[in-house]
Amino acid sequence: MKKKFDLLLNKYTIDDNLLVNSSKDYYIEFVKNAPKYLYNYFDKEKYLIKASIGAGQKSEIPWLCIFNRRITTSATKGIYICYLFKSDMSGFYLVLGQGITTFEKLYKKEKYENIKKVAKYFRVLIGDTRFSKDPIDLKSTKELAKGYEAGTIISKYYAKNRFSEKEFIDDLIDLKDIYDEICENMVEHTYMDIVDNVLGNIESSYVTAEEADKIIKESLRLDDSDNKTIFLERVDIPEYKRKNKYTELTKKTIKKIDYLKKAKSNAKNGLLGEELVIAYEKERLTKLGRSDLVEKIKWVLKENDNIGYDIVSFDIGEFNISEKYIEVKTTEGSDNNVFHISINELKSMEFLKNQYFIYRVFNVKSDNPKVFVLSYDEFKNKIELSAESYVARIKEDCEVTP
């Protein structure tokens, strides 16, 4: 990568042609070959990597950006990793940045002020890091450069001819870890939810309980626009991952939550996860030579949580067949995201013991959703429970003051 970047730094400004020339060696190495090389460190299904020196006319600020596809695929919006080159080609920055175009559309004259507020918010959450939290200087007064500078959250500067290949890769991997943790926490709250919260733009909206119920049910209708067949891939139970580079976005951080939107999203994800698990169980039983049991799998479409499980399938032993009670926990996020379990589900687990299983479905909205399975014993040994809510009732001996 160092050679590719050095080529651009050394040849870009001495090329007097103001138009982009795709036959130039610096263009080929930077725009075409650099993204290909970086896919050695970034999963192509999860990330999109693009480089640009302009469209038509050469850009004052060449860039190479790495986008988490779930968050954004464009440098005009969202949050992403980016290499930004100074206009005089004296060096470049590795930044965690934001797209300015969204702020231009929404906030006009206040765009720079507002994107800086959001950048500050992320800097506080990231906490201590070896990346700089100071402003960057791209040596330009043009609007595009000012937008890049204002949207930068953290950065690392590399002077021309004064960086090594190892430093380049080590820094990129470190920033990737921070970016991944931010993206993993943008499941319930999107980037724009955070922007709205930071800038105080969320307006209260009210619907009746009847209307809310109707909206949620409407949202659960199957979307036939995508007919791709997707199956679950079973993986091992993950090891504990300590998140020490980024302070997790919690419900306390987001002051106002669109609970209706969240309910629709959770309901969709929950049903999708259960559908995938049923397909997985059907395939498993068929492979075991027990296709006769496939039609006997039961999907408990419950109106409440009293029953304590979602699916009844079957375990095939050497000498017997037993019912298998499955509770499905689904997330758009990663394998290490927390999940909620009710008291009724815990009671069902204690009653059914080795017949009770939790199927943790993750990356449910991707083309490659995965699942790990927790047996009764594994849940007891590997899962830590913490209370987030309590049941409150009036004490029997409570005296009410008139």
Contacts in CASP RR format, 6 or more apart in sequence:
PFRMAT RR
TARGET T0000
AUTHOR 0000-0000-0000
METHOD contacts of the structure
MODEL  1
MKKKFDLLLNKYTIDDNLLVNSSKDYYIEFVKNAPKYLYNYFDKEKYLIK
ASIGAGQKSEIPWLCIFNRRITTSATKGIYICYLFKSDMSGFYLVLGQGI
TTFEKLYKKEKYENIKKVAKYFRVLIGDTRFSKDPIDLKSTKELAKGYEA
GTIISKYYAKNRFSEKEFIDDLIDLKDIYDEICENMVEHTYMDIVDNVLG
NIESSYVTAEEADKIIKESLRLDDSDNKTIFLERVDIPEYKRKNKYTELT
KKTIKKIDYLKKAKSNAKNGLLGEELVIAYEKERLTKLGRSDLVEKIKWV
LKENDNIGYDIVSFDIGEFNISEKYIEVKTTEGSDNNVFHISINELKSME
FLKNQYFIYRVFNVKSDNPKVFVLSYDEFKNKIELSAESYVARIKEDCEV
TP
1 34 0 8 1.000
1 37 0 8 1.000
1 38 0 8 1.000
1 165 0 8 1.000
1 168 0 8 1.000
1 169 0 8 1.000
2 163 0 8 1.000
2 164 0 8 1.000
2 165 0 8 1.000
2 168 0 8 1.000
3 29 0 8 1.000
4 29 0 8 1.000
4 30 0 8 1.000
4 33 0 8 1.000
4 34 0 8 1.000
4 37 0 8 1.000
5 30 0 8 1.000
5 34 0 8 1.000
5 83 0 8 1.000
5 92 0 8 1.000
5 168 0 8 1.000
6 160 0 8 1.000
6 161 0 8 1.000
7 25 0 8 1.000
7 26 0 8 1.000
7 29 0 8 1.000
7 30 0 8 1.000
8 26 0 8 1.000
8 29 0 8 1.000
8 30 0 8 1.000
8 53 0 8 1.000
8 62 0 8 1.000
8 85 0 8 1.000
8 89 0 8 1.000
9 85 0 8 1.000
9 89 0 8 1.000
9 91 0 8 1.000
9 92 0 8 1.000
9 160 0 8 1.000
9 161 0 8 1.000
10 89 0 8 1.000
10 160 0 8 1.000
11 24 0 8 1.000
11 25 0 8 1.000
11 26 0 8 1.000
12 26 0 8 1.000
12 53 0 8 1.000
12 58 0 8 1.000
12 62 0 8 1.000
12 85 0 8 1.000
12 89 0 8 1.000
13 88 0 8 1.000
13 89 0 8 1.000
15 21 0 8 1.000
15 24 0 8 1.000
15 26 0 8 1.000
15 58 0 8 1.000
17 58 0 8 1.000
18 57 0 8 1.000
18 58 0 8 1.000
19 56 0 8 1.000
19 57 0 8 1.000
19 58 0 8 1.000
20 27 0 8 1.000
20 53 0 8 1.000
20 54 0 8 1.000
20 55 0 8 1.000
20 56 0 8 1.000
20 57 0 8 1.000
20 58 0 8 1.000
21 27 0 8 1.000
22 28 0 8 1.000
22 31 0 8 1.000
27 53 0 8 1.000
30 51 0 8 1.000
30 53 0 8 1.000
30 62 0 8 1.000
30 64 0 8 1.000
31 51 0 8 1.000
31 52 0 8 1.000
31 53 0 8 1.000
32 51 0 8 1.000
34 51 0 8 1.000
34 64 0 8 1.000
35 49 0 8 1.000
35 50 0 8 1.000
35 51 0 8 1.000
35 64 0 8 1.000
38 49 0 8 1.000
38 64 0 8 1.000
38 66 0 8 1.000
38 172 0 8 1.000
39 47 0 8 1.000
39 49 0 8 1.000
41 169 0 8 1.000
41 172 0 8 1.000
41 173 0 8 1.000
41 176 0 8 1.000
42 49 0 8 1.000
42 66 0 8 1.000
42 176 0 8 1.000
45 69 0 8 1.000
45 366 0 8 1.000
45 367 0 8 1.000
45 368 0 8 1.000
46 68 0 8 1.000
46 69 0 8 1.000
46 70 0 8 1.000
46 366 0 8 1.000
47 66 0 8 1.000
47 67 0 8 1.000
47 68 0 8 1.000
47 69 0 8 1.000
48 66 0 8 1.000
48 67 0 8 1.000
48 69 0 8 1.000
48 73 0 8 1.000
49 64 0 8 1.000
49 65 0 8 1.000
49 66 0 8 1.000
49 67 0 8 1.000
50 64 0 8 1.000
50 65 0 8 1.000
50 67 0 8 1.000
50 75 0 8 1.000
51 62 0 8 1.000
51 63 0 8 1.000
51 64 0 8 1.000
51 65 0 8 1.000
52 59 0 8 1.000
52 62 0 8 1.000
52 63 0 8 1.000
52 64 0 8 1.000
53 59 0 8 1.000
53 62 0 8 1.000
54 62 0 8 1.000
59 144 0 8 1.000
60 87 0 8 1.000
60 140 0 8 1.000
60 142 0 8 1.000
60 144 0 8 1.000
60 145 0 8 1.000
61 84 0 8 1.000
61 85 0 8 1.000
61 86 0 8 1.000
61 87 0 8 1.000
61 138 0 8 1.000
61 140 0 8 1.000
61 144 0 8 1.000
61 145 0 8 1.000
61 148 0 8 1.000
62 85 0 8 1.000
63 75 0 8 1.000
63 82 0 8 1.000
63 83 0 8 1.000
63 84 0 8 1.000
63 85 0 8 1.000
63 148 0 8 1.000
64 82 0 8 1.000
64 83 0 8 1.000
65 75 0 8 1.000
65 80 0 8 1.000
65 81 0 8 1.000
65 82 0 8 1.000
65 83 0 8 1.000
66 80 0 8 1.000
66 81 0 8 1.000
66 82 0 8 1.000
66 176 0 8 1.000
66 179 0 8 1.000
67 73 0 8 1.000
67 74 0 8 1.000
67 75 0 8 1.000
67 80 0 8 1.000
68 80 0 8 1.000
68 179 0 8 1.000
68 180 0 8 1.000
68 183 0 8 1.000
70 183 0 8 1.000
70 186 0 8 1.000
70 332 0 8 1.000
70 365 0 8 1.000
70 366 0 8 1.000
71 78 0 8 1.000
71 79 0 8 1.000
71 80 0 8 1.000
71 183 0 8 1.000
71 186 0 8 1.000
71 191 0 8 1.000
72 78 0 8 1.000
72 79 0 8 1.000
72 80 0 8 1.000
72 99 0 8 1.000
72 191 0 8 1.000
74 99 0 8 1.000
75 82 0 8 1.000
75 99 0 8 1.000
76 99 0 8 1.000
76 100 0 8 1.000
76 101 0 8 1.000
76 102 0 8 1.000
77 99 0 8 1.000
77 101 0 8 1.000
77 102 0 8 1.000
78 98 0 8 1.000
78 99 0 8 1.000
78 102 0 8 1.000
78 191 0 8 1.000
79 96 0 8 1.000
79 97 0 8 1.000
79 98 0 8 1.000
79 99 0 8 1.000
79 122 0 8 1.000
79 153 0 8 1.000
79 179 0 8 1.000
79 182 0 8 1.000
79 191 0 8 1.000
80 96 0 8 1.000
80 97 0 8 1.000
80 98 0 8 1.000
80 99 0 8 1.000
80 179 0 8 1.000
81 94 0 8 1.000
81 95 0 8 1.000
81 96 0 8 1.000
81 97 0 8 1.000
81 172 0 8 1.000
81 175 0 8 1.000
81 176 0 8 1.000
81 179 0 8 1.000
82 94 0 8 1.000
82 95 0 8 1.000
82 96 0 8 1.000
82 97 0 8 1.000
82 148 0 8 1.000
83 92 0 8 1.000
83 93 0 8 1.000
83 94 0 8 1.000
83 95 0 8 1.000
84 92 0 8 1.000
84 93 0 8 1.000
84 95 0 8 1.000
84 136 0 8 1.000
84 138 0 8 1.000
84 148 0 8 1.000
85 91 0 8 1.000
85 92 0 8 1.000
85 138 0 8 1.000
86 92 0 8 1.000
86 93 0 8 1.000
86 137 0 8 1.000
86 138 0 8 1.000
86 139 0 8 1.000
86 140 0 8 1.000
87 138 0 8 1.000
87 139 0 8 1.000
87 140 0 8 1.000
87 145 0 8 1.000
88 139 0 8 1.000
89 160 0 8 1.000
90 139 0 8 1.000
90 159 0 8 1.000
90 160 0 8 1.000
91 157 0 8 1.000
91 158 0 8 1.000
91 159 0 8 1.000
91 160 0 8 1.000
92 157 0 8 1.000
92 158 0 8 1.000
93 136 0 8 1.000
93 138 0 8 1.000
93 152 0 8 1.000
93 155 0 8 1.000
93 156 0 8 1.000
93 157 0 8 1.000
93 158 0 8 1.000
94 155 0 8 1.000
94 156 0 8 1.000
94 158 0 8 1.000
94 171 0 8 1.000
94 172 0 8 1.000
94 175 0 8 1.000
95 136 0 8 1.000
95 148 0 8 1.000
95 152 0 8 1.000
95 153 0 8 1.000
95 154 0 8 1.000
95 155 0 8 1.000
95 156 0 8 1.000
96 122 0 8 1.000
96 131 0 8 1.000
96 152 0 8 1.000
96 153 0 8 1.000
96 154 0 8 1.000
96 155 0 8 1.000
96 175 0 8 1.000
96 178 0 8 1.000
96 179 0 8 1.000
97 119 0 8 1.000
97 148 0 8 1.000
97 151 0 8 1.000
97 152 0 8 1.000
97 153 0 8 1.000
98 115 0 8 1.000
98 118 0 8 1.000
98 119 0 8 1.000
98 151 0 8 1.000
98 152 0 8 1.000
98 153 0 8 1.000
99 115 0 8 1.000
99 147 0 8 1.000
99 151 0 8 1.000
100 111 0 8 1.000
100 115 0 8 1.000
100 147 0 8 1.000
100 148 0 8 1.000
100 150 0 8 1.000
100 151 0 8 1.000
102 192 0 8 1.000
102 195 0 8 1.000
103 111 0 8 1.000
103 112 0 8 1.000
103 114 0 8 1.000
103 115 0 8 1.000
104 111 0 8 1.000
106 114 0 8 1.000
107 113 0 8 1.000
107 114 0 8 1.000
111 147 0 8 1.000
111 150 0 8 1.000
112 146 0 8 1.000
112 147 0 8 1.000
112 150 0 8 1.000
114 199 0 8 1.000
115 147 0 8 1.000
115 150 0 8 1.000
115 151 0 8 1.000
116 150 0 8 1.000
116 151 0 8 1.000
117 198 0 8 1.000
117 199 0 8 1.000
118 151 0 8 1.000
118 194 0 8 1.000
118 195 0 8 1.000
118 198 0 8 1.000
118 199 0 8 1.000
119 150 0 8 1.000
119 151 0 8 1.000
119 152 0 8 1.000
119 153 0 8 1.000
121 194 0 8 1.000
121 198 0 8 1.000
122 153 0 8 1.000
122 182 0 8 1.000
123 133 0 8 1.000
123 153 0 8 1.000
123 154 0 8 1.000
124 247 0 8 1.000
125 246 0 8 1.000
125 247 0 8 1.000
125 249 0 8 1.000
125 253 0 8 1.000
126 153 0 8 1.000
126 154 0 8 1.000
126 178 0 8 1.000
126 245 0 8 1.000
126 246 0 8 1.000
126 247 0 8 1.000
127 246 0 8 1.000
127 247 0 8 1.000
129 154 0 8 1.000
129 178 0 8 1.000
129 245 0 8 1.000
130 156 0 8 1.000
130 174 0 8 1.000
131 154 0 8 1.000
131 155 0 8 1.000
131 156 0 8 1.000
131 171 0 8 1.000
131 174 0 8 1.000
131 175 0 8 1.000
131 178 0 8 1.000
132 154 0 8 1.000
132 155 0 8 1.000
132 156 0 8 1.000
132 157 0 8 1.000
133 153 0 8 1.000
133 154 0 8 1.000
134 155 0 8 1.000
135 149 0 8 1.000
135 152 0 8 1.000
136 148 0 8 1.000
136 149 0 8 1.000
136 152 0 8 1.000
136 155 0 8 1.000
136 157 0 8 1.000
137 149 0 8 1.000
138 145 0 8 1.000
138 148 0 8 1.000
138 149 0 8 1.000
140 146 0 8 1.000
154 175 0 8 1.000
154 178 0 8 1.000
156 171 0 8 1.000
156 175 0 8 1.000
158 167 0 8 1.000
158 168 0 8 1.000
177 245 0 8 1.000
178 245 0 8 1.000
178 246 0 8 1.000
181 243 0 8 1.000
181 245 0 8 1.000
181 246 0 8 1.000
181 248 0 8 1.000
182 246 0 8 1.000
182 249 0 8 1.000
184 333 0 8 1.000
184 334 0 8 1.000
184 336 0 8 1.000
184 337 0 8 1.000
185 246 0 8 1.000
185 248 0 8 1.000
185 249 0 8 1.000
186 194 0 8 1.000
186 249 0 8 1.000
187 331 0 8 1.000
187 332 0 8 1.000
187 333 0 8 1.000
187 337 0 8 1.000
188 251 0 8 1.000
188 257 0 8 1.000
188 262 0 8 1.000
188 265 0 8 1.000
189 197 0 8 1.000
189 249 0 8 1.000
189 253 0 8 1.000
189 254 0 8 1.000
189 257 0 8 1.000
193 254 0 8 1.000
193 258 0 8 1.000
194 249 0 8 1.000
194 254 0 8 1.000
195 201 0 8 1.000
196 202 0 8 1.000
197 253 0 8 1.000
197 254 0 8 1.000
197 255 0 8 1.000
197 256 0 8 1.000
202 255 0 8 1.000
202 256 0 8 1.000
202 258 0 8 1.000
204 256 0 8 1.000
205 258 0 8 1.000
207 215 0 8 1.000
207 260 0 8 1.000
212 260 0 8 1.000
212 263 0 8 1.000
215 260 0 8 1.000
215 264 0 8 1.000
216 260 0 8 1.000
216 263 0 8 1.000
216 264 0 8 1.000
216 267 0 8 1.000
219 264 0 8 1.000
219 267 0 8 1.000
219 268 0 8 1.000
220 264 0 8 1.000
220 267 0 8 1.000
220 268 0 8 1.000
220 271 0 8 1.000
228 367 0 8 1.000
230 276 0 8 1.000
230 367 0 8 1.000
230 368 0 8 1.000
230 369 0 8 1.000
231 276 0 8 1.000
231 279 0 8 1.000
231 280 0 8 1.000
231 283 0 8 1.000
232 276 0 8 1.000
232 277 0 8 1.000
232 279 0 8 1.000
232 280 0 8 1.000
232 361 0 8 1.000
232 369 0 8 1.000
232 370 0 8 1.000
232 371 0 8 1.000
233 368 0 8 1.000
233 369 0 8 1.000
233 370 0 8 1.000
233 371 0 8 1.000
234 280 0 8 1.000
234 370 0 8 1.000
234 371 0 8 1.000
234 372 0 8 1.000
234 373 0 8 1.000
235 335 0 8 1.000
235 370 0 8 1.000
235 371 0 8 1.000
235 372 0 8 1.000
236 372 0 8 1.000
237 372 0 8 1.000
237 373 0 8 1.000
237 374 0 8 1.000
237 378 0 8 1.000
237 382 0 8 1.000
238 335 0 8 1.000
238 336 0 8 1.000
238 372 0 8 1.000
240 336 0 8 1.000
241 336 0 8 1.000
251 257 0 8 1.000
269 330 0 8 1.000
269 331 0 8 1.000
269 332 0 8 1.000
269 364 0 8 1.000
269 365 0 8 1.000
270 328 0 8 1.000
270 330 0 8 1.000
270 364 0 8 1.000
272 330 0 8 1.000
272 364 0 8 1.000
272 365 0 8 1.000
273 328 0 8 1.000
273 330 0 8 1.000
273 361 0 8 1.000
273 364 0 8 1.000
273 369 0 8 1.000
274 299 0 8 1.000
274 310 0 8 1.000
274 311 0 8 1.000
274 328 0 8 1.000
274 330 0 8 1.000
276 361 0 8 1.000
276 364 0 8 1.000
276 369 0 8 1.000
276 371 0 8 1.000
277 310 0 8 1.000
277 311 0 8 1.000
277 326 0 8 1.000
277 328 0 8 1.000
277 359 0 8 1.000
277 361 0 8 1.000
277 371 0 8 1.000
278 297 0 8 1.000
278 299 0 8 1.000
278 311 0 8 1.000
280 359 0 8 1.000
280 371 0 8 1.000
281 297 0 8 1.000
281 311 0 8 1.000
281 313 0 8 1.000
281 326 0 8 1.000
282 294 0 8 1.000
282 297 0 8 1.000
285 291 0 8 1.000
285 293 0 8 1.000
285 294 0 8 1.000
285 297 0 8 1.000
285 313 0 8 1.000
285 314 0 8 1.000
285 316 0 8 1.000
286 294 0 8 1.000
288 316 0 8 1.000
290 314 0 8 1.000
290 316 0 8 1.000
290 321 0 8 1.000
293 314 0 8 1.000
293 321 0 8 1.000
296 314 0 8 1.000
297 311 0 8 1.000
297 312 0 8 1.000
297 313 0 8 1.000
297 314 0 8 1.000
298 311 0 8 1.000
298 312 0 8 1.000
299 310 0 8 1.000
299 311 0 8 1.000
300 307 0 8 1.000
300 309 0 8 1.000
300 310 0 8 1.000
300 311 0 8 1.000
300 312 0 8 1.000
302 310 0 8 1.000
305 342 0 8 1.000
305 344 0 8 1.000
305 345 0 8 1.000
306 344 0 8 1.000
307 344 0 8 1.000
307 348 0 8 1.000
308 327 0 8 1.000
308 342 0 8 1.000
308 344 0 8 1.000
308 345 0 8 1.000
308 347 0 8 1.000
308 348 0 8 1.000
309 325 0 8 1.000
309 326 0 8 1.000
309 327 0 8 1.000
309 345 0 8 1.000
309 348 0 8 1.000
309 352 0 8 1.000
309 356 0 8 1.000
310 326 0 8 1.000
310 327 0 8 1.000
310 328 0 8 1.000
311 325 0 8 1.000
311 326 0 8 1.000
311 328 0 8 1.000
312 323 0 8 1.000
312 324 0 8 1.000
312 325 0 8 1.000
312 326 0 8 1.000
313 323 0 8 1.000
313 324 0 8 1.000
313 326 0 8 1.000
314 321 0 8 1.000
314 322 0 8 1.000
314 323 0 8 1.000
314 324 0 8 1.000
315 321 0 8 1.000
315 322 0 8 1.000
315 323 0 8 1.000
315 324 0 8 1.000
315 355 0 8 1.000
322 355 0 8 1.000
323 355 0 8 1.000
324 355 0 8 1.000
324 357 0 8 1.000
325 348 0 8 1.000
325 352 0 8 1.000
325 355 0 8 1.000
325 356 0 8 1.000
325 357 0 8 1.000
326 357 0 8 1.000
326 358 0 8 1.000
326 359 0 8 1.000
327 341 0 8 1.000
327 345 0 8 1.000
327 348 0 8 1.000
327 349 0 8 1.000
327 356 0 8 1.000
327 357 0 8 1.000
327 358 0 8 1.000
327 359 0 8 1.000
328 358 0 8 1.000
328 359 0 8 1.000
328 361 0 8 1.000
329 339 0 8 1.000
329 340 0 8 1.000
329 341 0 8 1.000
329 358 0 8 1.000
329 359 0 8 1.000
329 360 0 8 1.000
329 361 0 8 1.000
330 361 0 8 1.000
330 362 0 8 1.000
330 364 0 8 1.000
331 337 0 8 1.000
331 339 0 8 1.000
331 360 0 8 1.000
331 361 0 8 1.000
331 362 0 8 1.000
331 364 0 8 1.000
332 362 0 8 1.000
332 363 0 8 1.000
332 364 0 8 1.000
332 365 0 8 1.000
333 362 0 8 1.000
333 363 0 8 1.000
333 364 0 8 1.000
334 362 0 8 1.000
334 363 0 8 1.000
335 360 0 8 1.000
335 362 0 8 1.000
335 370 0 8 1.000
335 372 0 8 1.000
337 362 0 8 1.000
339 360 0 8 1.000
340 388 0 8 1.000
341 358 0 8 1.000
341 385 0 8 1.000
348 356 0 8 1.000
349 356 0 8 1.000
349 376 0 8 1.000
349 379 0 8 1.000
352 376 0 8 1.000
353 376 0 8 1.000
354 375 0 8 1.000
354 376 0 8 1.000
354 377 0 8 1.000
356 375 0 8 1.000
356 376 0 8 1.000
357 373 0 8 1.000
357 374 0 8 1.000
357 375 0 8 1.000
357 376 0 8 1.000
358 373 0 8 1.000
358 374 0 8 1.000
358 379 0 8 1.000
359 371 0 8 1.000
359 372 0 8 1.000
359 373 0 8 1.000
359 374 0 8 1.000
360 371 0 8 1.000
360 372 0 8 1.000
360 373 0 8 1.000
360 374 0 8 1.000
361 369 0 8 1.000
361 370 0 8 1.000
361 371 0 8 1.000
362 369 0 8 1.000
362 370 0 8 1.000
362 371 0 8 1.000
363 369 0 8 1.000
363 370 0 8 1.000
374 382 0 8 1.000
374 383 0 8 1.000
END
